[in-house]
Amino acid sequence: MESTKCENCGAELPEGAKFCPNCGVHVGKVIKEEFSISSEDLIKKIKELIHEGNVRKIIVKDVKGKNLLEIPITAGIVGVVLAPWLAALGVIAALVTKCTITVERTE
């Protein structure tokens, strides 16, 4: 039998687990999507993605593919927790003209 490990913390997962017993992260198939957008639309698009609810992680990259920011999304994220990320996104939007957003979703 093949053992399954949590992608977040590396802990062994019991068969049929939906959440990691060690870190609590949702275990399931991860779907990745990429969006190429202009810096003016960056914050608006991030807010839209967060409100969709099934997003696990958002990665913002520059046009060369270098990671600029990784935002782990947890259930129940609120404005106070989101504020520092949005401030960082504002700085990124001021420095780049185009960027790519990679979104990891759970099925």
N, CA, C and O atoms as a MOPAC input file, in Angstrom:
PM7 MOZYME 1SCF
protein

 N      0.84200 1    -1.18100 1     0.00000 1
 C      0.00000 1     0.00000 1     0.00000 1
 C      0.89100 1     1.24900 1     0.00000 1
 O      1.89700 1     1.30600 1     0.70700 1
 N      0.51100 1     2.22500 1    -0.78700 1
 C      1.27100 1     3.45400 1    -0.92200 1
 C      0.84300 1     4.44900 1     0.16100 1
 O     -0.34900 1     4.69400 1     0.34900 1
 N      1.81700 1     5.01800 1     0.86800 1
 C      1.46500 1     5.99700 1     1.89300 1
 C      1.37200 1     7.38000 1     1.26300 1
 O      2.11100 1     7.71200 1     0.33600 1
 N      0.45800 1     8.16700 1     1.78000 1
 C      0.24100 1     9.51100 1     1.28300 1
 C      0.72800 1    10.50400 1     2.32000 1
 O      0.51500 1    10.33100 1     3.52000 1
 N      1.38500 1    11.54500 1     1.83500 1
 C      1.88800 1    12.57200 1     2.73700 1
 C      1.21100 1    13.90400 1     2.45500 1
 O      0.81200 1    14.19200 1     1.32700 1
 N      1.09300 1    14.69800 1     3.49100 1
 C      0.53100 1    16.04200 1     3.37700 1
 C      1.50300 1    16.91000 1     2.57500 1
 O      2.70000 1    16.92200 1     2.86100 1
 N      1.00000 1    17.63300 1     1.57700 1
 C      1.83600 1    18.51100 1     0.77200 1
 C      2.31100 1    19.72400 1     1.57200 1
 O      3.32600 1    20.33500 1     1.23900 1
 N      1.57900 1    20.06500 1     2.61800 1
 C      1.90900 1    21.24700 1     3.42100 1
 C      2.99500 1    20.96600 1     4.45600 1
 O      3.96900 1    21.71400 1     4.54800 1
 N      2.83600 1    19.88700 1     5.24100 1
 C      3.76800 1    19.63600 1     6.35400 1
 C      4.54000 1    18.32600 1     6.23800 1
 O      5.49500 1    18.11000 1     6.98400 1
 N      4.14300 1    17.44300 1     5.31100 1
 C      4.85900 1    16.18700 1     5.11900 1
 C      4.42600 1    15.04900 1     6.02400 1
 O      5.00700 1    13.96600 1     5.95800 1
 N      3.42400 1    15.25900 1     6.86800 1
 C      2.95300 1    14.21100 1     7.78500 1
 C      2.25700 1    13.09100 1     7.01000 1
 O      1.67300 1    13.31800 1     5.95000 1
 N      2.33300 1    11.87400 1     7.56400 1
 C      1.62300 1    10.73100 1     6.99400 1
 C      0.12100 1    10.95400 1     7.13000 1
 O     -0.35300 1    11.40800 1     8.17100 1
 N     -0.61700 1    10.63600 1     6.08600 1
 C     -2.06800 1    10.81100 1     6.10100 1
 C     -2.75900 1     9.46200 1     6.20600 1
 O     -2.38400 1     8.51500 1     5.51500 1
 N     -3.76900 1     9.36900 1     7.06900 1
 C     -4.54100 1     8.13000 1     7.12200 1
 C     -5.33000 1     7.96100 1     5.81600 1
 O     -5.66800 1     8.94600 1     5.15900 1
 N     -5.61500 1     6.73000 1     5.45400 1
 C     -6.36500 1     6.45800 1     4.23700 1
 C     -7.73100 1     7.14400 1     4.28400 1
 O     -8.44700 1     7.04700 1     5.28100 1
 N     -8.08300 1     7.82900 1     3.21400 1
 C     -9.38000 1     8.49400 1     3.11400 1
 C     -9.47200 1     9.83100 1     3.83700 1
 O    -10.56100 1    10.39800 1     3.93400 1
 N     -8.36800 1    10.34400 1     4.34100 1
 C     -8.39100 1    11.60600 1     5.08300 1
 C     -8.75600 1    12.77500 1     4.16900 1
 O     -8.30800 1    12.84200 1     3.02500 1
 N     -9.56100 1    13.68000 1     4.67600 1
 C     -9.90700 1    14.89600 1     3.94700 1
 C     -9.10400 1    16.08300 1     4.44900 1
 O     -8.96200 1    17.08600 1     3.74900 1
 N     -8.57700 1    15.96600 1     5.67000 1
 C     -7.74800 1    17.01000 1     6.27400 1
 C     -6.53400 1    16.36300 1     6.92400 1
 O     -6.61200 1    15.23200 1     7.40600 1
 N     -5.41900 1    17.07400 1     6.93800 1
 C     -4.21400 1    16.57100 1     7.58500 1
 C     -4.40700 1    16.61000 1     9.09800 1
 O     -4.78500 1    17.65100 1     9.63500 1
 N     -4.15600 1    15.49500 1     9.80500 1
 C     -4.31000 1    15.49500 1    11.25700 1
 C     -3.23300 1    16.32100 1    11.96000 1
 O     -3.39200 1    16.66600 1    13.13100 1
 N     -2.15500 1    16.63700 1    11.27300 1
 C     -1.05200 1    17.39500 1    11.87200 1
 C     -1.23700 1    18.90700 1    11.72200 1
 O     -1.14500 1    19.64000 1    12.70700 1
 N     -1.49700 1    19.38300 1    10.49100 1
 C     -1.57100 1    20.83700 1    10.26000 1
 C     -2.97100 1    21.32600 1     9.92000 1
 O     -3.21800 1    22.53200 1     9.92600 1
 N     -3.89900 1    20.40700 1     9.62000 1
 C     -5.27900 1    20.79700 1     9.36400 1
 C     -5.58300 1    21.23200 1     7.94500 1
 O     -6.70800 1    21.63400 1     7.64500 1
 N     -4.59000 1    21.15700 1     7.06400 1
 C     -4.79600 1    21.59400 1     5.68900 1
 C     -5.69100 1    20.59900 1     4.95300 1
 O     -5.61700 1    19.39500 1     5.20100 1
 N     -6.54200 1    21.10300 1     4.04100 1
 C     -7.42500 1    20.25300 1     3.24700 1
 C     -6.57300 1    19.38100 1     2.34000 1
 O     -5.65100 1    19.86500 1     1.68300 1
 N     -6.88400 1    18.10400 1     2.30900 1
 C     -6.15500 1    17.15500 1     1.47700 1
 C     -7.06800 1    16.78400 1     0.31700 1
 O     -8.21500 1    16.38400 1     0.52100 1
 N     -6.57800 1    16.91300 1    -0.84200 1
 C     -7.36200 1    16.58100 1    -2.02800 1
 C     -6.60300 1    16.99300 1    -3.26600 1
 O     -5.47200 1    17.47400 1    -3.19300 1
 N     -7.23000 1    16.79900 1    -4.38800 1
 C     -6.60500 1    17.14900 1    -5.65200 1
 C     -6.46200 1    18.66400 1    -5.74000 1
 O     -7.39900 1    19.40800 1    -5.45100 1
 N     -5.27700 1    19.10600 1    -6.14400 1
 C     -5.00600 1    20.53400 1    -6.29900 1
 C     -5.03000 1    20.87500 1    -7.78400 1
 O     -4.35400 1    20.24000 1    -8.59300 1
 N     -5.81000 1    21.87700 1    -8.12100 1
 C     -5.92300 1    22.34100 1    -9.49800 1
 C     -5.21600 1    23.68400 1    -9.59000 1
 O     -5.45400 1    24.57000 1    -8.76900 1
 N     -4.34300 1    23.84100 1   -10.58900 1
 C     -3.61900 1    25.09700 1   -10.75900 1
 C     -4.13700 1    25.82600 1   -11.99400 1
 O     -4.35600 1    25.22800 1   -13.04800 1
 N     -4.32800 1    27.14400 1   -11.83400 1
 C     -4.73500 1    27.99900 1   -12.93400 1
 C     -3.78100 1    29.18200 1   -12.97600 1
 O     -3.24500 1    29.59200 1   -11.94700 1
 N     -3.57100 1    29.72500 1   -14.16100 1
 C     -2.72900 1    30.90700 1   -14.28100 1
 C     -3.48200 1    31.99700 1   -15.02200 1
 O     -4.18100 1    31.74500 1   -16.00400 1
 N     -3.31900 1    33.23000 1   -14.51900 1
 C     -3.91000 1    34.40400 1   -15.14100 1
 C     -2.80400 1    35.40300 1   -15.41300 1
 O     -1.97200 1    35.66400 1   -14.54400 1
 N     -2.78800 1    35.96000 1   -16.60300 1
 C     -1.83800 1    37.01300 1   -16.92700 1
 C     -2.62500 1    38.32000 1   -16.91600 1
 O     -3.56900 1    38.49000 1   -17.68600 1
 N     -2.23100 1    39.23900 1   -16.04000 1
 C     -3.00200 1    40.48100 1   -15.90700 1
 C     -2.07600 1    41.68800 1   -15.79900 1
 O     -0.87600 1    41.56000 1   -15.56000 1
 N     -2.66700 1    42.85400 1   -15.98200 1
 C     -1.90400 1    44.09900 1   -15.80800 1
 C     -1.88500 1    44.46300 1   -14.33400 1
 O     -2.72400 1    44.00300 1   -13.55900 1
 N     -0.93000 1    45.28400 1   -13.95600 1
 C     -0.79000 1    45.64400 1   -12.54600 1
 C     -1.99900 1    46.41100 1   -12.01000 1
 O     -2.29300 1    46.33700 1   -10.81700 1
 N     -2.71300 1    47.15400 1   -12.88500 1
 C     -3.89600 1    47.91400 1   -12.43200 1
 C     -4.99900 1    46.99300 1   -11.90600 1
 O     -5.76200 1    47.37300 1   -11.01800 1
 N     -5.07700 1    45.77200 1   -12.46400 1
 C     -6.13600 1    44.83600 1   -12.08900 1
 C     -5.71100 1    43.82900 1   -11.02900 1
 O     -6.50500 1    42.97100 1   -10.64200 1
 N     -4.46900 1    43.91700 1   -10.55100 1
 C     -3.91400 1    42.90700 1    -9.64800 1
 C     -4.72000 1    42.75900 1    -8.35600 1
 O     -5.17200 1    41.66000 1    -8.03700 1
 N     -4.90000 1    43.82700 1    -7.62700 1
 C     -5.59400 1    43.74800 1    -6.32300 1
 C     -7.04500 1    43.32800 1    -6.50300 1
 O     -7.56000 1    42.51800 1    -5.73300 1
 N     -7.70400 1    43.87400 1    -7.51500 1
 C     -9.10600 1    43.51600 1    -7.77500 1
 C     -9.24300 1    42.01100 1    -8.03100 1
 O    -10.14400 1    41.36500 1    -7.49700 1
 N     -8.34300 1    41.46100 1    -8.85300 1
 C     -8.39900 1    40.03100 1    -9.19100 1
 C     -8.11600 1    39.15700 1    -7.96500 1
 O     -8.76800 1    38.13100 1    -7.77400 1
 N     -7.15100 1    39.55900 1    -7.13800 1
 C     -6.84000 1    38.79800 1    -5.91700 1
 C     -8.05800 1    38.76300 1    -4.99700 1
 O     -8.39800 1    37.71200 1    -4.45400 1
 N     -8.71400 1    39.90700 1    -4.82100 1
 C     -9.91400 1    39.94700 1    -3.96500 1
 C    -11.00600 1    39.03100 1    -4.51400 1
 O    -11.66600 1    38.32800 1    -3.74900 1
 N    -11.20100 1    39.03400 1    -5.83100 1
 C    -12.19900 1    38.15100 1    -6.45500 1
 C    -11.88700 1    36.68500 1    -6.17500 1
 O    -12.77000 1    35.90300 1    -5.82200 1
 N    -10.62100 1    36.33000 1    -6.33900 1
 C    -10.21100 1    34.94000 1    -6.12100 1
 C    -10.43200 1    34.50200 1    -4.68000 1
 O    -10.89200 1    33.38600 1    -4.43500 1
 N    -10.11000 1    35.36200 1    -3.73100 1
 C    -10.28300 1    35.02600 1    -2.31600 1
 C    -11.75700 1    34.80900 1    -1.99200 1
 O    -12.10200 1    33.90800 1    -1.22700 1
 N    -12.62200 1    35.62900 1    -2.57100 1
 C    -14.06100 1    35.49800 1    -2.29900 1
 C    -14.68700 1    34.25500 1    -2.91200 1
 O    -15.78100 1    33.85300 1    -2.51600 1
 N    -13.99900 1    33.63700 1    -3.88200 1
 C    -14.52500 1    32.40800 1    -4.48400 1
 C    -14.54800 1    31.25300 1    -3.49300 1
 O    -15.39800 1    30.37000 1    -3.60000 1
 N    -13.63100 1    31.24400 1    -2.52800 1
 C    -13.70500 1    30.28200 1    -1.43600 1
 C    -12.91300 1    28.99700 1    -1.55300 1
 O    -12.49400 1    28.46300 1    -0.52600 1
 N    -12.68600 1    28.47200 1    -2.73900 1
 C    -11.96900 1    27.19100 1    -2.83600 1
 C    -10.49400 1    27.38000 1    -3.19000 1
 O     -9.83200 1    26.44000 1    -3.63100 1
 N     -9.98500 1    28.58900 1    -2.99700 1
 C     -8.58800 1    28.89200 1    -3.29600 1
 C     -7.73400 1    28.54100 1    -2.09400 1
 O     -8.06600 1    28.89100 1    -0.96100 1
 N     -6.62700 1    27.84600 1    -2.34500 1
 C     -5.72100 1    27.41100 1    -1.27900 1
 C     -4.48000 1    28.28700 1    -1.19100 1
 O     -3.98700 1    28.57800 1    -0.10100 1
 N     -3.97600 1    28.70700 1    -2.35800 1
 C     -2.77700 1    29.53500 1    -2.38900 1
 C     -2.79800 1    30.38600 1    -3.64900 1
 O     -3.25600 1    29.94800 1    -4.70500 1
 N     -2.29000 1    31.62500 1    -3.52000 1
 C     -2.15600 1    32.52100 1    -4.66400 1
 C     -0.68700 1    32.92100 1    -4.75100 1
 O     -0.08700 1    33.34800 1    -3.76500 1
 N     -0.11800 1    32.77600 1    -5.94500 1
 C      1.28100 1    33.13400 1    -6.16900 1
 C      1.32100 1    34.20700 1    -7.25400 1
 O      0.77000 1    34.02200 1    -8.33900 1
 N      1.97600 1    35.33000 1    -6.95400 1
 C      2.12100 1    36.41700 1    -7.92500 1
 C      3.54700 1    36.35900 1    -8.45800 1
 O      4.51100 1    36.35200 1    -7.69200 1
 N      3.66600 1    36.31800 1    -9.79700 1
 C      4.97900 1    36.22800 1   -10.44600 1
 C      5.15600 1    37.39100 1   -11.41200 1
 O      4.18400 1    37.93000 1   -11.94100 1
 N      6.42000 1    37.77300 1   -11.63400 1
 C      6.68200 1    38.79500 1   -12.63900 1
 C      6.69600 1    38.15000 1   -14.02400 1
 O      6.50300 1    36.94000 1   -14.14600 1
 N      6.92400 1    38.95500 1   -15.07600 1
 C      6.87700 1    38.43200 1   -16.44400 1
 C      7.95900 1    37.40300 1   -16.73200 1
 O      7.82200 1    36.61700 1   -17.66900 1
 N      9.02700 1    37.39100 1   -15.95100 1
 C     10.10700 1    36.41300 1   -16.12900 1
 C      9.83900 1    35.11300 1   -15.37300 1
 O     10.61100 1    34.16100 1   -15.49100 1
 N      8.74400 1    35.06300 1   -14.59100 1
 C      8.39000 1    33.86000 1   -13.84600 1
 C      8.91500 1    33.82300 1   -12.42400 1
 O      8.76300 1    32.81000 1   -11.74100 1
 N      9.53100 1    34.90700 1   -11.95900 1
 C     10.05700 1    34.96100 1   -10.59000 1
 C      8.91300 1    35.23200 1    -9.60600 1
 O      8.10500 1    36.14000 1    -9.80500 1
 N      8.86500 1    34.42300 1    -8.53800 1
 C      7.84500 1    34.62000 1    -7.50800 1
 C      8.05600 1    35.95400 1    -6.79500 1
 O      9.14500 1    36.23000 1    -6.29100 1
 N      7.02300 1    36.76900 1    -6.75600 1
 C      7.07300 1    38.04600 1    -6.05100 1
 C      6.37400 1    37.95600 1    -4.70200 1
 O      6.78700 1    38.60700 1    -3.74200 1
 N      5.30900 1    37.14600 1    -4.62500 1
 C      4.53300 1    37.03600 1    -3.39800 1
 C      3.73400 1    35.73800 1    -3.41500 1
 O      3.13700 1    35.38500 1    -4.43200 1
 N      3.72300 1    35.02700 1    -2.28300 1
 C      2.88600 1    33.84000 1    -2.09800 1
 C      1.92200 1    34.12100 1    -0.97000 1
 O      2.33000 1    34.48300 1     0.13300 1
 N      0.64000 1    33.95200 1    -1.24800 1
 C     -0.37900 1    34.21500 1    -0.23600 1
 C     -1.08800 1    32.89900 1     0.09000 1
 O     -1.84500 1    32.38700 1    -0.73500 1
 N     -0.85200 1    32.34700 1     1.28200 1
 C     -1.61200 1    31.15200 1     1.67600 1
 C     -3.01200 1    31.58900 1     2.11200 1
 O     -3.15600 1    32.51300 1     2.91300 1
 N     -4.01900 1    30.93600 1     1.59400 1
 C     -5.39700 1    31.31300 1     1.91800 1
 C     -5.98200 1    30.26600 1     2.85500 1
 O     -6.00600 1    29.07700 1     2.53400 1
 N     -6.44800 1    30.70700 1     4.00000 1
 C     -7.10800 1    29.81300 1     4.94100 1
 C     -8.58400 1    30.16400 1     5.00700 1
 O     -8.97600 1    31.29200 1     4.70700 1
 N     -9.39300 1    29.20400 1     5.39500 1
 C    -10.82700 1    29.43900 1     5.50700 1
 C    -11.09700 1    30.55600 1     6.50100 1
 O    -10.46900 1    30.61800 1     7.55800 1
 N    -12.02200 1    31.43000 1     6.16600 1
 C    -12.42300 1    32.49600 1     7.07400 1
 C    -11.45700 1    33.66600 1     7.11500 1
 O    -11.44000 1    34.41000 1     8.09500 1
 N    -10.65300 1    33.84700 1     6.07800 1
 C     -9.72100 1    34.97500 1     6.06300 1
 C    -10.53900 1    36.26900 1     6.06600 1
 O    -11.50200 1    36.40200 1     5.31100 1
 N    -10.15300 1    37.20400 1     6.90500 1
 C    -10.89800 1    38.45300 1     7.06000 1
 C    -10.02300 1    39.63800 1     6.69900 1
 O     -8.81600 1    39.49700 1     6.50400 1
 N    -10.64700 1    40.81700 1     6.61100 1
 C     -9.95900 1    42.03400 1     6.19900 1
 C     -8.70800 1    42.35800 1     6.98000 1
 O     -7.71300 1    42.77600 1     6.38800 1
 N     -8.72200 1    42.18000 1     8.28800 1
 C     -7.56300 1    42.50600 1     9.11600 1
 C     -6.37500 1    41.61300 1     8.76000 1
 O     -5.23700 1    42.07900 1     8.70900 1
 N     -6.63900 1    40.34300 1     8.51600 1
 C     -5.58800 1    39.40100 1     8.14500 1
 C     -5.12500 1    39.65800 1     6.71200 1
 O     -3.95200 1    39.46600 1     6.39200 1
 N     -6.02900 1    40.08400 1     5.86700 1
 C     -5.75000 1    40.31300 1     4.45800 1
 C     -5.02600 1    41.63600 1     4.20500 1
 O     -4.33200 1    41.76300 1     3.19700 1
 N     -5.16800 1    42.60700 1     5.07700 1
 C     -4.60900 1    43.94900 1     4.87300 1
 C     -3.11100 1    43.96900 1     4.55800 1
 O     -2.72200 1    44.65600 1     3.61300 1
 N     -2.24300 1    43.25400 1     5.29600 1
 C     -0.81500 1    43.28300 1     4.95200 1
 C     -0.52300 1    42.72500 1     3.56000 1
 O      0.36000 1    43.22300 1     2.86100 1
 N     -1.26900 1    41.68600 1     3.15700 1
 C     -1.07900 1    41.11300 1     1.82400 1
 C     -1.46400 1    42.12800 1     0.75400 1
 O     -0.77400 1    42.26100 1    -0.25700 1
 N     -2.57100 1    42.84600 1     0.97600 1
 C     -3.01100 1    43.83800 1    -0.00400 1
 C     -2.02500 1    44.99600 1    -0.09500 1
 O     -1.82000 1    45.55000 1    -1.17500 1
 N     -1.41700 1    45.36600 1     1.02100 1
 C     -0.39500 1    46.41700 1     1.00400 1
 C      0.80400 1    45.96200 1     0.17300 1
 O      1.33800 1    46.73800 1    -0.62000 1
 N      1.22500 1    44.72000 1     0.34700 1
 C      2.34500 1    44.18200 1    -0.43400 1
 C      1.98200 1    44.12600 1    -1.92000 1
 O      2.82200 1    44.39600 1    -2.77800 1
 N      0.72800 1    43.77300 1    -2.22100 1
 C      0.28600 1    43.73000 1    -3.60800 1
 C      0.30000 1    45.13200 1    -4.22300 1
 O      0.60400 1    45.28900 1    -5.40600 1
 N     -0.02500 1    46.13800 1    -3.42800 1
 C      0.02100 1    47.52700 1    -3.90600 1
 C      1.42700 1    47.92000 1    -4.31700 1
 O      1.61300 1    48.59000 1    -5.33200 1
 N      2.41100 1    47.51100 1    -3.54200 1
 C      3.81600 1    47.79700 1    -3.86400 1
 C      4.21500 1    47.07300 1    -5.15000 1
 O      4.86700 1    47.65300 1    -6.01900 1
 N      3.82200 1    45.81000 1    -5.26600 1
 C      4.13300 1    45.04400 1    -6.47400 1
 C      3.49100 1    45.69000 1    -7.69400 1
 O      4.12700 1    45.81600 1    -8.74100 1
 N      2.23200 1    46.10000 1    -7.56200 1
 C      1.52900 1    46.73100 1    -8.67800 1
 C      2.22100 1    48.01500 1    -9.11700 1
 O      2.19700 1    48.36300 1   -10.29700 1
 N      2.84000 1    48.71900 1    -8.17000 1
 C      3.55200 1    49.95200 1    -8.50400 1
 C      4.87200 1    49.67800 1    -9.22100 1
 O      5.35700 1    50.52700 1    -9.96900 1
 N      5.45600 1    48.49900 1    -8.99800 1
 C      6.77300 1    48.19200 1    -9.55300 1
 C      6.74400 1    47.44100 1   -10.88800 1
 O      7.69500 1    47.53500 1   -11.66300 1
 N      5.68100 1    46.70500 1   -11.16300 1
 C      5.61400 1    45.92100 1   -12.39500 1
 C      4.44700 1    46.38700 1   -13.25700 1
 O      3.48300 1    46.96500 1   -12.75500 1
 N      4.54300 1    46.13000 1   -14.54300 1
 C      3.44200 1    46.50700 1   -15.43200 1
 C      2.51700 1    45.33000 1   -15.71400 1
 O      1.30300 1    45.49800 1   -15.83600 1
 N      3.09200 1    44.14900 1   -15.81700 1
 C      2.30600 1    42.93000 1   -16.02600 1
 C      2.79600 1    41.86200 1   -15.06500 1
 O      3.96300 1    41.85300 1   -14.67300 1
 N      1.90600 1    40.97200 1   -14.69300 1
 C      2.29900 1    39.87100 1   -13.82600 1
 C      1.39800 1    38.67200 1   -14.09800 1
 O      0.38600 1    38.77100 1   -14.79200 1
 N      1.79200 1    37.54900 1   -13.53600 1
 C      1.03300 1    36.32100 1   -13.65900 1
 C      0.58900 1    35.90100 1   -12.26200 1
 O      1.37000 1    35.94600 1   -11.31200 1
 N     -0.65000 1    35.50000 1   -12.14900 1
 C     -1.17100 1    34.97600 1   -10.88700 1
 C     -1.39100 1    33.48100 1   -11.07600 1
 O     -2.10900 1    33.06100 1   -11.98300 1
 N     -0.76800 1    32.68000 1   -10.21300 1
 C     -1.00400 1    31.23500 1   -10.19700 1
 C     -1.90500 1    30.95800 1    -9.01200 1
 O     -1.60900 1    31.36000 1    -7.88700 1
 N     -3.00300 1    30.27300 1    -9.26800 1
 C     -3.98900 1    29.97800 1    -8.22300 1
 C     -4.05000 1    28.48000 1    -8.01300 1
 O     -4.23700 1    27.72100 1    -8.96400 1
 N     -3.89100 1    28.04700 1    -6.76300 1
 C     -4.05400 1    26.63500 1    -6.41700 1
 C     -5.40800 1    26.47600 1    -5.74400 1
 O     -5.69200 1    27.12200 1    -4.73600 1
 N     -6.23200 1    25.61800 1    -6.30900 1
 C     -7.56100 1    25.35500 1    -5.76000 1
 C     -7.65900 1    23.90000 1    -5.34500 1
 O     -6.99200 1    23.03100 1    -5.90700 1
 N     -8.49600 1    23.65000 1    -4.36100 1
 C     -8.77000 1    22.26200 1    -3.99600 1
 C    -10.10100 1    21.86300 1    -4.61400 1
 O    -11.02600 1    22.66700 1    -4.72200 1
 N    -10.17100 1    20.61100 1    -5.01200 1
 C    -11.38500 1    20.10500 1    -5.65000 1
 C    -12.45600 1    19.86600 1    -4.64200 1
 O    -13.55400 1    19.43700 1    -4.99700 1

